[in-house]
Amino acid sequence: MSLIDTKEEKLEAAKQEAKRIQKKYTWIMALMFFIEIMPLPFTAFISLYTVRKRPDWFPYSVKSLYADIPKDDNDTPVTVNPAATRKKCTMTIISMMIVDLGPVPLTIPVGLYIVRRRPKWFRNVVERLYADKPIGVSAVASKRVRLYDD
C-alpha cells in the first residue's frame, strides 16, 4: 500500500512540476511573441542555435516539460543518425524563418503549440537530436540522453 502511495505521490509531483514548467514556458513564449515584432525572426535564430549547437540545458528542459507523460512503446529508437535529424530540423526552421519574414508569424505559434499540447513527436525529435551526445558534467560519457526513464 505504501509503495502505491509513493508511486501515486511521485506521479502527482511530476504532474505539478510539468504544469509549473509548462506555465513558465508559456510566459516565455508570450514574451518572445512581442520580441518577434522586430523585422528579423528572433525565435528562429534561437531554434537554429538549439538544433545546430545542441546545448546541454535543452534536453533537461524538455524532460521537465514531459515529466508526467509516460513512455510510449512506439517511441522512436535512439539508433537513428543525429546528423540527419539536425539537417532536417535545420531545413524546417529555415523554412519557418522565411515564412516568418512575411506577414504570417509561424515560429511562436508552433512553439506555443509544443509547450501547451506537448506532442510526443517533439520529444522524439529532441531525443534523436541528442542521441550521440553525452550531456552534463555529471553524466557518464557513455550514456545517451533519455527523455524518459526506462
Protein Blocks (a to p, Z undefined) as FASTA:
>chain_A
ZZmmmmmmmmmmmmmmmmmmmmmmmmmmmmmmmmmmpmbdfklmmmmmmmmnopaklmmm
mmmmmmmpccdfkbccfkbcfklmmmmmmmmmmmmmmmmmmmbdfklmmmmmmmmnopak
lmmmmmmmmmmpcehjklcfkbccdfbdZZ
